[in-house]
C-alpha cells in the first residue's frame, strides 16, 4: 500500500485560478511557489496511526483555537470512525473537522494546502476545468452524484479511479470527498486575488473546501468551484490531503 502515501512534487509555475461561474471568478493567472502534496487523500488506515500516537492528546499539533474546541467537545476520533459505510481501512477518513485535519497534517510533518496550491495540483499548467481535462464527469473518473441524485451511498477507496488523475498524478481531486484547505472563506476572494494575496488570511467563520463529494453533482467537481463550512464541521462529505513545504507568504 506504499503508493497511497506517495508525495507528488508540484513545481513552481503560473497557474490559472478561478473560472467564469458565479463565486469563482474572475479567473487570474498567478505564480504559485513549488510544494509537495499527497497523491491520495488521507485514509482511515493513515489516520489510525495518528490516533494511536496520541494525536488527540498533543496540544503542540493543534491550532490554539482547535485545541480549545477539542477540549470543549471532548472528541477522541472522527465522527464516522465507527460507521461501517465509511470506516474501511482504504476509504478516506471522513467526519474530521478542519481542526482535526490541520492537527493530522502537523503530525505528518506537513500542513493543509492553500486553495491556490490545491487548484494547481488539480489543474496543472493548462488551467483545465477538471483534473482529467475538459470531458464531462463520469463514473470512470469521479465518484459523485449525477444530477445530485446519490447512486452509491458512501465513499470509495482513496486509490480508486486512476482515470480521474490530475496532470501531476493526484487522485480524486474531483468527487468522493470535499477537501479542507487552509484558507479562510470569503465570497469575494476571487475578485481580490493577486500575487500579494495568494492565501486568504482575512479571518472569517468558515474554511475552504474544494473538490466536490459523493453527494454532489457535476457542478461541484470543477477545480475552480468553491465551498466552505465551519471549522468544527464533522459530516461525512469531507476529507483532506496533506501538503508539504513552506506555506506561501
Secondary structure, 3 states (H helix, E strand, C coil): CHHHHCEEEECCEEEEECCCCCCCCCCEEEEECCEEEECCCCEHHHHHHHHHCCHHHCHHHCCHHHHHHHHHHCCCCCCCCCCCCCCCCCEECCCCCHHHHHHHHHHCCCEECCHHHHHHHHHCCCCCCECCECCCCCCCCCCCCHHHCCCCCCCCECCCCHHHCCCCCCCCCCCCCEEEEEEECCCCHHHHCCHHHCCCCCCCCEEEEECCCCCCCHHHHCCCCCEEEECCCCCCCEECCEEECCCCC
